[in-house]
Amino acid sequence: MLPRFLARQTLCLLFLQQPLPAVGLLLVLTAPVAVAQQVGRVLVTGTLRNAAGQPLEQVSVGVEGQPGGTTTDDLGRFGLNVVRPLSGKSPVLVVRRLGYRTLRVPINLSEQRELSLTLTEETSALGNVTVRGRSDAGDTREQVSIIHLDPRAAKEIPSPFGDFNAILKTLPGVTSTNELTSTYSVRGGNYEENLVYVNGFEIYRPFLVTAAAQEGLSFINPDLVNQIEFSSGGWQPKYGDKLSSVLSIDYKQPTKFGASVSASLVGGSVHVEATSPNKRVSYLAGIRYKNATYVLRSLEQQRGGYNPTFYDGQSYIKAALGPKENPNKTLLGLLTTFGHNDFRFSPESGESTFSTDVNQYTRLTILYQGRERMQYDTYQGGLNLRHNFRDNLQMELLAGMLYSREFEYRDVEANYSLAEINTDPNSPDYKKKNFERSLATRFDHSRNNLTARIATLETRGTWTPGQANTVRWGLKAGRENIDDVLNEYSFADSAGFVPDARRTRLRSELNLISTRYQGYVQHTYVFDSLRTLTYGARVNYWTVNRQTTVSPRVQYSFISPRRPNVSWKAAAGVYVQPPFYRELRTQIGAPQDQVGYINPELRAQRSLHFIVGNEVRFKQWGRPFRFTGEAYYKYLTDVVPYDIDNVRLRYFAKNNARAYAAGIDSRVSGEFVKGVESWFSLGVLTTRENVAGDSISTYDNQGGLLAREPKGYIRRPSDQRVNLGIFFQDNLPTNPSVKGYVNLVFGTGLPFSPPGVPDLRGTSRLTRSYKRVDMGFSKVVALRTTAEPTSGKAINLESLWLSLEILNILGADNVAGYSYLQDLNGRTYAVPNFLSQRVVNLRAIVRF
């Protein structure tokens, strides 16, 4: 009984989440046409759903004894022309889908035209073989390192700004040690190694952001999200050329009117969605606003006038342009977005206490003059035309555009003083300054401007020649035009004058115009209901370095015939990352007078992925759970080394390193509390690099150089050994509308070293471990429909969601990075830059 029960549950879960390719499920009507005379055709429309009420797509629909047929769209709808027989008999509609019972419905053409049908699951056994449904987009059992997330959790998870990416930071293999940023690292990479797609369009982020406090929200608007797919490695060739991860988002396709309004102490959002009366056109739009002043005031060090504002708007319009009997044969989608991020800061004073030696604490006092202003304006759009030439052949044409204008203006002077702190608890001056001394004055000036224009044109195709085969391919060309003007200088004065060693200047006027060509082809072969193989390759060419790269990839999945709740997966492939503008830019010249330039010979970085893992579905306490575990190894060549300063990546602009990353990721998810999903994620990682020519010096007691030896493999800046993420939900048993949320992230320390000291790079000095717990409590109030007394129009208020959040409830002193100061004796102090303290936030969401 147990294997049969598990098989039945596995089949149910598979078919509730993902459809099979249409061509594998087409109804074959072999009976000859028995109608000799006809009196016209009648359009029959309807909707198909499963037992849970969810729409079913790619279900074959035909009429018994008549040729032709159709399939349902992603909303479960279909339209079919039915021949009216002279005999007067009612034709029989036949509905089939693998894993579901065949449905036969007599049609009364003179009365009923709109049908609402329900399919029930079925598992059939032939001998010793169990037939199970398969899926293409919604199940994780057939793809490596794929996680699907509930969009509602992304909206409700406690976080400082309600940012979508907060949910990604709880996943295995994903690390982030800064709650003020939307960036994240995956399996030893950096945030620029992550691909992000929305409705098939690649998304870009601002180029010049240097500190997390300057950032706005991530591109993804959680109000508009329908489906979330995240891959932490080993993804298929249909996705692009990066080294670490893929985040693919599909926005909603509304079927009726809906809207929401949300507000909190740091911002708010509005969204609306609707369809036209004939259901051919659907649209959704959203506007967000964020002001981080409330959170930034909790920072320990810098105090002053914060005025960071961010707002953006996004819309997606989809139109069905096909004929009346099949409107979804041709679909046109338009995605338009704009984002404005304006960060203004007038620092006044700051104070930080840190440890320099055991039982020795130092207090740094900073007095500021001047101000900073950073502004990033981004406009991005895309047009998608999709046409079904046949039931088994679909083609798409995508055109995308990006325009980004950014500038950084800075004139800030800072006066530093240090004081040792009395650590004797028996002293009357406990925790007070023993003596204070002036350390230095630093001045920073910037006038940086960057403008980026990127245009792309892409075609994609999907061909399903048989039930067991699916072929996908694509070609893409992109034109990039980047203008970058850098003009910045700084100096440090610690002895009444400014030596050349403490004065730097960077000047450049760079323009980069280039073209990229990309293409891919992949084939998915289904051996049977248990085994799937996907293989293919990508090709990339860039006109700047004139390099052609080829990256073959392969995936294999296997479901145990005796234990259908267990699946095994493996993947291997070459992943390349052709350089973008940031990797190319470097500086030459003396430290006091540097000139920026572009290295056009920089080659693409390469990473060879090996991944094995499994997925186990089981029931505990009568509720569904899922365990996923993976082991991975990545070997990287032609690596461009970099250092991390807050969220700024400082590349060496040379392919002079090799590296590797190895680790284990695991995740348990399920209904720990009935009706709500929670998960626990754990990642263990090590990543190291070997930089050519990198060495360490050995000195004698008098400071004389004895020898220089190669360093070998050292820790990379993203080498976070242990990462734990927890998202837990609970509710009151007697009142499920009252919920509690806990979002916990823990990560061990990262290596750091002062800039300009190569001997210390990658050494064992580590930042503090990152510990953060955000907690929230919410209440959902159901609202009834009320009427306006003047117009009589109905206002449909669906619900009111109220939340109280306590952010960083433990009050942990987490560190975003370090500022390095030097006194007259040449001693360097690493002064930590602390992140936000405990903050209380209120949020409300009204849904219509």
N, C-alpha and C positions, 0 to 999 in steps of 0.2 A: 504493500500500500504506500509506503513512504516514497519510493522512487517514482511511482505513478503520480503521487501528490506533488512532488517537487517538479516533475516534468510539466504538470498542468499549470502550476504557479509560474514556472519559468516562461512557458508559452504565453500566458496572460500578460506578464510584465513586458515581454518583448514586443507584443503587438500593440500594447497601449502606448508605447513610446515611439516606435519608428516603423515606417512602411517599407515594404519591399519595392524594388524597381517595378514600374508599371508593366513593362514588357513581360516579366516573368509571371505575371498574374492574369494576362489577358484571357478572356473567355474565348474558347475555340468552338465556334458554332459549325459543326460538321453537317448538320442536317440540311438537305437541299431546300431551297425556297419553295414552299408549298402554296404560295399565294400566286394565282395566275392572273388575277385581276385586282387592281388597287383603286381606291377612291381617295388618294391623297395621304399626306403625312400629318401627324399630330405631335407637337413638342411636349414631351414629358420631362418634368424637372423634379428634383428632390434632394434630400440630404441623408447621408448615411452616418450612423454613429455606432459606437460600441456599447456594451452593457453599462459602462460608467458614464455614458452621455457625451463622450469625447468624439469629435469628428474624425472620420477615417478617410485618409487620402489614398490615391492609387488603387482603388477598388474597381474591378472590372464590372461593367453593367452592360447587358445586352438583352435582346428579345429572342425568345425561343423560336427557332425556325426562320429567323430573319438575319441577313448578313450584317456585318459591321458591329459597332458598339462604341463605348466610351469609357473613361475612367474618371473618378472623382478628383477634385482639386484638393488643396491643402485645407480647405474648410469643410470637406466632406460633401460638397455639392456636385451635381451632375446635370447635364441636359442631353436628351436623346430624342431624335426624330423616330417615331414609331409608325409603321405602315398600317393603315386601317384596312383590314381584310373585308371582302365582300360577303364572306360567309356569316359575318356578324358575331363570330366568336371573339371573346376577350383575349387579347395577346397576353403572354406570360413574360413578365420581367424576371431575368435571371441575374443574380448578384453573387459574385464569387470573390473570395480572397483566401489565400493560403493561411491555414490555421483557424479559419472561421467556417461555420456551417453554411453551405450553399442555401441561398434564399430564393424562393420562387413566389412571385406576387402577381396574381391576375390583375389586369388594368382595365378599368372601365373608362374608355376614352371619351365618353360623352359626359362624364361627371367629374372625375378626379384627375387633376393635372399635377398638383404639387404633392409629393410623397415625403413622408418622414419614416425612414426604415432603420431598424436596429439589427446588427449582426452579433451573434454569440460565438465565443471561442470554442474551438474543438481541437482535441489532440487525437490523432489516429495512429494506430500501430499496424505495421505490416511486417509480420514475422517478428524479428528481433530488432527492427529499426523503428525509432520514434521520430515522427515528423514534427518539426518545430518551426515556428515562424522566425524569420530573420528580419533585420532592419538595416537602414542605411544611414540614419542621421541621429537617432535619439537613444541608442543603446551603447553602453560602453564596453560590451563584451567582445566586440569585434575589432576594436581599435586600441592601440597602445597609448597609455598615458593620457587618456581622454576622461574628462570629468564634466558632467552636466549639472548645472546649478539651478535652483529655483529663483526666478527673478524677484519674488516677494522677499526672500531672505536678504537679497542685496539692498532692498529698500529699507528693511527694518533693523539691520544689524547696527548696534551702537558704535558710533564713530564720531570724531570731532565735527565733521562737515557733512555727514551723510553721503560720502563719496562712494561711487560704485566699486572702486578697486579695493575697498576695505574688506570685502568678502574674499577676494583672491589671496589676501595675506594670511588667511587661515588654512590654505590648502597645502598639501605635502609638496616639498621641493621649492616652495615660494617663500622668499624672505624679504623683510622690510624692517628696518630699525628706525623709522621716522614716521610718526603718525601725521605729520604735516604735509607729507608728499603723497602723490598718487603713484609714484614709481615703485617698482618691485623687481627683484632679481630671482632668477629661476635656475636652480641646479648649478650654481657657481658662475653664472653669467652676470651681465649688468643690464640695466633697464633699457639700453639701446639695442639689445639683442632680442627684444620681444616684438612679435608681429601682432597687430590689432586690426581686425576687420569689422566693419559694420555694413551689413547687407551686401557683402562682397567687395566693398571698397576699403583699401588700405588707409589707415588713419595715421597722421603725423602729429608730433607734439612740438612746442616751441623749442628753438635752438639755444637761446641765450640764458635760460633759467639757470641760476647758480646756487640758490638756496631754497629750501623747501618752503620757507615763509613767503616767498615770492609767487608761489604756484597758485593757480586756480583749481578748479575741479578737473577730474579726468574727463575725457571726451564723452564717455558713455553716459547717457541720461537714463537712470533706472526707471523713470516713469514710462519710457517708451519701449522697454526691452520685452521681448517675447521668449527668446531662447538664448541660453548661454552655453558655449562649448569652449573648454579650456584644455590645451594640450601642453604638457611640460617636457615633451621630447618625442622624437621618433615619428613626427607627423607625416601625413601623406604628401605626395608631390604636388597636389592641387594647391597647397599653401606655399607661401613665398620663401624667400632666401634670407633667413636669419639663423642665429645659432642656438637660441634657448627655448622659446615658447611661442604658442599661437593662442590668441583670444579671438574667437569668432562670435559675433553678436548678430542676431536677427531681430529687427524691430517688429512691432505688432502689425497685423493686418486686421483692422477693426471690422466687426460685423454689425455694430450698433453704436449709438452715441454713448460716450463716456468721458469723464473729466475728473481731475483731481486738483486740489490746492493744498500745498504744504508750507509750513512756516516753522522756524526755530529761531534761537538766539543768534545764529550765525548766517541766516539766509532763508531762502524759500524757493518754491518752484510752482509752476502752473503747467498743466498739460490738458489737451483736449483731443478726442478721437471721434470719428464719425464716418458714415458712408453716405453716398448719394441715394436718392429714392430707388433707383434701378439697380443698386448694389454694384454697379460697374466701377465706381470710383470710391476709394477709401483714402482717408488722410489722417494723420496725427501730427501734433506739433507740441513742443515743450519749451519753456523758458525757465532758466535757473538764475539765481542770484546768490552770491556768497560774499560776506564781509567777515574776515578772520580776526578783526580787532579784539573781540571778546576772548578768543583763545590765545592770541599772541601776547596779551597783557599778562598772562600767567607765566611767561618765560622768566627765568631767574635773572638773566644778565641785562640785556638791553631794555631800557625803558625810554619811552619818548612818545612822540605822536605817530601812531600807526594809522594808516588809511589804506588798507589793502581791499580792493573791490574786484569782483569778477562777475560777469554775467555772460550768458550765451543763449542762443536760440537754435532749435533744430526742427526740421519738418521732413516728413516722408509722405509722398503722394504716390498712390498706385492706381493705375487705370487698366481695366480689362478692355482690350481693343478687338477681341475676336468676334466671330459671327454670333448671331443670336443663340444658335443651338449649342455653341461652345465658346462663351466669351473669354475664357481663360486660355484660349489657344495662343493669344498674343497679349503680353503684359508689358506695361511701361511703368517704371519706377523712377522717382526723382527724389534725391536726398540733398537737402541744403542745410548748411550750418554756418554760424558765425560765433566767434568767441572774443571777448574783450577782457584783458587782465591788466589792471593798473595797480602797481604796488608803490606806495609812497611812505617814506619813513624819515622822521626827523629825530634821531637818537639824542637823548639828553644825558643819561648817566646809567651806569650799570655796576653790578658787584657780583663776584663769584668766589666761592671758597672751594679749594681743591687740595688734594693731597699730593705732595711732592716726594716725601719719604714716609717710612713707617712712623706713625704717631707724630707726624709733622704736617701741619696744615697751613696753607697760604691763602691770603685773601687778596684778590685783585679788584682794584677800583678803577673804573674807566669813566672819564669825562669826555663828552662828545660835543662837536660843533659841526654844522652842515646838515646835509640831507641827501637822500637817495630817491630816485624815481626810476622804475622799470615798467615798461608797457609792452604788451604782446597782443597783437591783433591778428586773428587767424580766420580766414574764410575758406570753406571747403564745400564742394558739391560733387554730385555724381548722377549720371543718367544711365539707367539700365533698361535695355530692350530685350525681352525674352520671347522666343517663338518656338512652338512645338510643330516642327515640320511633319512629323509622324508621331504615333504613340510612343515609339522607341527612340526618337531623335529630337533633342532639344538644343537650341543654340541661344547664346546670349551675346550682346554687345554692350560694353561698359565704357563710358567716357567720364573721366574724373579731372578735377581741378583743385589746386591749392594755391592760396595767396597768403603769405605771412609777412607782417611788418613788425619789427621788434627794435626796441632801443633801450639802452642802459645809460642813465646819467647819474653820476655820483661825484660829490665833493664832500668828503667827511674827514675831519681831523679828530684824532683820539689821543688823549693823554692818559698814560697808564702809571699806576703806582702799586707796589706790592707791600704786604705786611704779613709778618708771621703771626700766627694765632696761638694764644696761650691754651695749651691742652691739659693743664693741671687742674683737675676738678676740685682740688682743695684750695686753689688760689682764688682770692677775691676778684681777680681779673680774668676768670675762666671765660674762654671764648671771645676775649677781647684782643685787640691788636697790641703786640709787644712794642714794635716800632715800625715805622712806615718809611719807605724810600721811593723816590721817583725813579721810574724805570725807563720810559721812552715816550716819544711822541711819534705818531704815524699819520701820514696823510695819503688818502686815496682819491684819485681823480679818474673818471671814465666818461667818454663820449663815444659809445659804441652803437652802431646802427647796422641792422641786417634786414634784407628783403629777399624772400624766397618765392619763386613761381615754379610750380610743378604741374604739368599736364600729362595725362595718360589716356591711352586708348587700348582696349583689351577685348578679345573675343574668346568665348568659352563654349565648349560643346560637351554633350553627354549622349552616348549611344549605347543602347541596351540590345544587342543582337540576339540575346537569348536569356532565359531565366538565370543562367549561371554566370553570365558575363555582363560587365559594365565597363565601358571605356570612357574616360574623360580626357580632355585636352584643352589647351589654352595658349594664346599668343598675346603678348603685351609689349607696348612701346611707350616710353615716357621721356619727356623733355624737361630738363631741370635748368633753371637760371637763378643763381644765387649771387647777390651783391653784399659784400661784407666790408664795413669800414670800422677799423679798430683804432682807438686813440686813448690810451690809458697809461698812467704812470703812478708810482707810489714811492715814498721814501720813509725811512725810519731814522729818528734823531734820538740818540741816547747819551750824547756827550757834548751837546752844544754845537755839533756840526753833523753833516750828513756824509759819511764815507761812501765811495762808489759802490762798495759791496752791498750797501743797504738802499740802493736806489735803482729802480727798474723802470723801463719805459717800453711800451709795445705800440708800434704803429704799423698799419697796413691798410691797403685798399685792394681787396681781392674780388675777382669776378670769375665765377665758374659756370660755364654753359656746357651741358653734356646731354647725351642721349643714352638710355638704357633699353635693351631688348631682352625679353624673357619669354620662355616657353616651357610647357610641361606636357607630359602624357602619362596616364596611369591606367592600369587594367586591374579590375577586381574580379576574381574567379571564385565562385562558390562551388566547392567540391561536392558538398552535401549539406545537410542541415547542421553539421557540426564543425566544418572546417572552411576557413576563408583565407585567401591569399590576395594581397594587394601589392603591386610592384609598379615601378615607373621611374621617371627621371625628370629633372629640370635642367634647363640650359639658360645661362645668363651671360650677356656681353655688355660692357660699358666702354664708351668711346674715350674716356679719359686715360685709363691705364691699358686699354686695348687688350683686355684679358677676357677669354672665354672660359667659363666654368661649367662643369657638368656634375650633377649631384644625383646619383642613383639612390633609390630608397625601396625598402621592402618591409612588409608586415605580414605576420601569420598568426591566426587565432585558432584555437582548438577548444571545443567544449567536450568534457568527458561524457561518453555515452552511458556510463554507469552512475555518474554523479552529475546530472545536468545542471546542478546549481554551481558548478565549478568550471571556470574557463581559464585557459592558459594563453599567454600572448608573448610574442617576441618580435623585435624590430631591429633593423640595422640600416644604416644609410650615411651618406655624406651630406653635410649641411654647410653651406657657404654663406658668407656675409660680405658682399662687395662693399667697399668703403663708401660712406656718405661724407658730407662736407665736414662734419666734426672730426672724424678720424684723420682727414687729410691735412687739417690746419696745424701748423707747428710754428716755432720761433727759432730764429738764428741770430747770431751776433752776441756781443758782450752783454752780461746781465743788466748793465745800466742803460743799454740802448738796443733793444731787440726789434727785429723786423719779422712780422708774420708772413708766412708763405705757404703754398700748397705743394704737397709731395705727390705729383701725378703718377709716380711709379709704385704707389702703394697697392699691394695686391689684396685680393679677397682673403679673409680669414676662413679657415676650414675646420670643421669639427666632425669627427667620425663617431656616430652614436651606436651603442650596443645596449639594448634594453630587453629584459625578461621580467615577466610578472604574471600574476594571476588575480582573479576576482572570484570571491565566494559570496553567494547569496544564501542567507539562512534566516530562520525565524527564531526569535527569542521572546518569551512572554506573549506569544501569539502575534507578534508584530514583525514586519520585514526589516532586515538589516543587510548591509553590504560591506564586505572587507576587500580592500584592494592593496596589493603590495607589489613593489617593483624594485629591482636592482638595476643600476645603470653605470655605464662607463663611457666617458667622452674623451677622445684624444684630439687635441687641437694643434694645428700647425699654421705657420704664417700669422702668428698671433701678434696683434698690436697691443703692447702693454699700456696700462693706464693707471692713474691714481685717482682716488675719490676724495673730493672735498665737498662735504655736505651732499648736494645732488649734482655737483659739477664733476664731469669726467675729464681729466687731463691726459689726453693720449700722447704717446711718444711719436706717433706718425711714422713708425718703422715696423716692418714685419720681421722683428728680430727676436722672437720668442716661440717656444713650444710650451704646451700646458696640458693638463689633464684634470678631469673631475670625476669622482666616483662616489657613489652613495646608495642609500636605501631609503625609499619613501613608503609610508603606509598610511592608511586612512580607514576608519570605521565610521560608517554613517547609518542612520536609521532612526526609528521612532523610539528613542530612549524614554520619551514621554508620549503617550498615545496621541496620534493626530498631528504631531509636529516633528520635523526632521532636525537632528543635531549631528555633529560630527567631531571626531578627534583626529588630528593629523600629526604625524611625526616624521621628520626628515633628519637623516644623518649624512654628512657630506665632508669630503675633503677635496680641495682643489689647489693645485700648485702650478707654478710656471718656472721655466728656465730661460732667462734672458741672456742672449749672446753678449759676451763681453762684460757681464755684470760680475763684479768681484768684491771682495771684502778685504780691508787692510788690517795688518797686524803691526802694532807699534811697540817700541821698547819703553822702559821707564822714563826716558828723557823725551819721549814724543817722536823719536826717529822712526821712520818707516822701515819695518823689517821685511815684509813680504805682502804680496797681493795674491789671493787665491780665489778661484772661481766659486761663486756661491752655490751653483747647482740649482736644484729645485727649491723655490721659496714659496711661502704662502701668498696667494693672490689676494687683492683687496676685498674680494667677495667670499673669502674662506670662512663661512659661518658654520661651525662644526655641527651644532644641534639646533634644530628649530621645531618648536611645538606650537600648534595652532588649535584652538578649541572654539567652536560656536555651539552654544547649548541653549535650548529653548525649553520653557516649562509653562504650564498654565494651571489655574485653579481647577481641581476636578469638578467642583460644583458650578464653576463659571468659566468656561474655556475662553471667554472674551477678555479675560485678564491674564496677561502673559508676562513672563520674565525672560530676559536675554542676558547671556554672558558671552563676551568676546575676549578671549585670552590669547596673547601672543608672547612667546618667549624665544629669545635667540641668544646664543653665546657670543662672546666678544669677537670683534674683527681686528685684524692687524692694522697698525698705523705707524707712521714715522713722519718726522718733520720734512718739509720740502727742501730740496737742495742738498740733502745728505744721503747719497746713494748707498753708503755702507749700511744704513739702518733700514733700508726698504725691505719689507717682507720679513722682518725679524719677529721675535716672539712677543713684542709689546702688543697688548690687546686693549681694545676699548672695553668699557663696561658691558656686561650682558644687558640685553634689552628685555625689560619686563613691563608688560602693560595689561591691565584688566579694565575693560569697559563694561558697565552694567546698565541695563535699561529695564523699565517696567512700562507696560502699555495696557490700554483699555480701549476696546472697540465698542462704540455705541451705535446700534442700528437706528437709522432714522427713517421715518415714514414720509410718504409723498405728501407735500402740502401744496396749497393753491394760492396764487397771488390774488388778493382781493380785488385788484383793479382790472387786470387783464383776463383773469381766469386761467391763465396758462399754468401748466403743472411744472413744478420744480422737483425733480427726482433726486433727493439726497439719499445716497445709498448708505453711507456710514461715516462716522467720525472716529479717527484713530488718534489717541492721546498718549504721549510717552514722556517719561521722566528718565533722563540718562545721567549717570555719574561716571564721568570719564577719568581714566587713570585713578581708579578708586583707591589703589594702594599708595598713591602719591610717590611713585618711583621716580628717582632722578636719572632719567635716561639722557644719553648724550647723542647729539647729532653729528659732532665732529670736534675738532680742536683748532684753536688759534695758537700760533707759535710766537713767543716773545723772547727777546734776548737782552740780557743786562750787560753792564759794562765789562764784566768778567768773561763774557762769551758764553755764559750759561743759558741754555734754552729751556723755556717753560712751555709745557703743553697745557694750555688752559681750555678746559672742556666747555663746549657750548651746549647748555642743557635745553631739553625739550619742555613741552607744556606740563604743568602741574595738574593737580586735581581740579576739574571743572564740572559744573552742573549745567546741563542743557535741557531745554524743554522743546518738544516737537509736537506738531499737530498736522494731521492729514485729513482732509475732507474729500470724500469720493462721491461722484455723481453718477 
